[in-house]
C-alpha cells in the first residue's frame, strides 16, 4: 500500500483485521479491483476467502481462496448460474466478499452484508 498515506493504509488494514463489511466503489479504471485484491490479500492466512464474481477478476495473494463465478446458459437455455444462486451457496460457506457489475448482484451482496455474515 505504497500509494496511500500511512494513516489510510492503517485504517484499511484495521477494516480487514476486524472482518468488517465494506464496499469498494468508483468509476471505470479507478483501481477498484486492484484495491479489493490487495485488501483481500491482507486477510489472515487461516481465513477462507469466498469470492463471488460475474467474471473472475480478483487475484488476491492468499492461501485459501474459493471462487464462485456466474455462468451463462448454454444454447438450450440450461446450465446458467446467476449471482443470486451463487450468493445463496456462499452463505452456506460463511464469510464472503463479492464483486458485481449489475443491480441484482449488488442487491444480493448488500442483503448479505445486512445479515452480518461477513
C-alpha positions as CSV (number, residue, x, y, z in Angstrom):
1,X,0.0,0.0,0.0
2,X,2.7,2.5,-1.0
3,X,0.3,4.9,-2.8
4,X,-1.7,5.6,0.3
5,X,-0.8,7.8,3.3
6,X,0.2,5.7,6.3
7,X,-3.0,6.6,8.1
8,X,-5.2,5.4,5.2
9,X,-3.3,2.1,5.0
10,X,-3.6,1.6,8.7
11,X,-7.4,2.2,8.5
12,X,-7.8,-0.2,5.6
13,X,-5.8,-2.9,7.4
14,X,-7.9,-2.4,10.6
15,X,-11.0,-2.9,8.5
16,X,-9.7,-6.2,7.2
17,X,-8.3,-7.3,10.6
18,X,-11.7,-6.6,12.2
19,X,-13.5,-8.5,9.4
20,X,-15.8,-5.6,8.8
21,X,-18.1,-5.3,5.8
22,X,-17.1,-2.6,3.4
23,X,-17.8,-1.5,-0.2
24,X,-15.2,-0.5,-2.8
25,X,-16.8,1.7,-5.4
26,X,-15.6,4.0,-8.2
27,X,-15.7,4.6,-11.9
28,X,-14.2,2.5,-14.7
29,X,-10.5,2.2,-14.5
30,X,-10.1,3.7,-11.0
31,X,-8.5,0.7,-9.4
32,X,-11.4,-0.9,-7.6
33,X,-10.3,-4.4,-8.5
34,X,-6.7,-3.7,-7.5
35,X,-7.7,-2.2,-4.2
36,X,-10.0,-5.1,-3.3
37,X,-7.5,-7.7,-4.3
38,X,-4.9,-6.0,-2.2
39,X,-7.2,-5.8,0.8
40,X,-8.2,-9.4,0.4
41,X,-4.6,-10.4,0.4
42,X,-4.3,-8.9,3.9
43,X,-6.7,-11.4,5.4
44,X,-5.2,-13.8,7.9
45,X,-3.8,-16.9,6.2
46,X,-6.1,-19.1,8.2
47,X,-9.2,-17.3,6.8
48,X,-11.1,-18.7,3.8
49,X,-12.0,-16.2,1.2
50,X,-15.1,-17.0,-0.9
51,X,-15.2,-14.7,-3.9
52,X,-18.5,-14.3,-5.8
53,X,-18.0,-12.7,-9.2
54,X,-19.7,-12.2,-12.6
55,X,-16.3,-12.9,-14.2
56,X,-13.0,-13.8,-12.3
57,X,-11.1,-10.5,-11.8
58,X,-10.0,-10.6,-8.2
59,X,-6.5,-12.0,-7.7
60,X,-5.7,-11.9,-4.0
61,X,-2.4,-13.4,-2.9
62,X,-3.9,-15.7,-0.3
63,X,-3.5,-19.4,0.5
64,X,-7.3,-20.2,0.8
65,X,-9.5,-18.8,-1.9
66,X,-12.8,-20.3,-3.1
67,X,-14.1,-18.8,-6.4
68,X,-17.8,-18.8,-7.4
69,X,-18.3,-17.4,-10.9
70,X,-21.5,-16.8,-12.9
71,X,-22.1,-18.9,-15.9
72,X,-24.4,-18.1,-18.9
73,X,-26.9,-20.7,-20.0
74,X,-26.0,-22.9,-23.0
75,X,-27.7,-22.8,-26.4
76,X,-30.6,-24.8,-25.0
77,X,-31.0,-22.3,-22.1
78,X,-29.8,-24.7,-19.5
79,X,-26.8,-24.6,-17.1
80,X,-26.9,-20.9,-16.3
81,X,-25.8,-19.8,-12.8
82,X,-26.5,-16.2,-11.7
83,X,-25.2,-14.2,-8.8
84,X,-28.3,-14.8,-6.6
85,X,-27.7,-18.5,-6.7
86,X,-24.0,-18.1,-6.0
87,X,-24.7,-15.8,-3.1
88,X,-27.1,-18.4,-1.6
89,X,-24.3,-21.0,-2.0
90,X,-21.8,-18.6,-0.5
91,X,-24.0,-18.1,2.6
92,X,-23.6,-21.8,3.3
93,X,-19.8,-21.2,3.3
94,X,-19.9,-18.3,5.7
95,X,-17.6,-15.4,5.1
96,X,-17.8,-13.9,1.6
97,X,-16.7,-10.9,-0.5
98,X,-18.1,-10.2,-3.9
99,X,-17.7,-8.1,-7.0
100,X,-20.8,-7.3,-9.1
101,X,-21.5,-5.4,-12.3
102,X,-25.3,-5.3,-12.2
103,X,-28.1,-4.3,-9.8
104,X,-29.2,-7.8,-8.9
105,X,-25.7,-8.8,-7.9
106,X,-25.2,-5.6,-5.9
107,X,-28.5,-6.1,-4.2
108,X,-27.7,-9.7,-3.3
109,X,-24.3,-8.6,-1.9
110,X,-25.8,-5.8,0.1
111,X,-28.5,-8.1,1.5
112,X,-25.7,-10.4,2.5
113,X,-23.9,-7.7,4.3
114,X,-27.1,-6.9,6.2
115,X,-27.2,-10.4,7.6
116,X,-24.0,-9.8,9.5
117,X,-22.5,-12.9,7.9
118,X,-19.3,-11.2,6.6
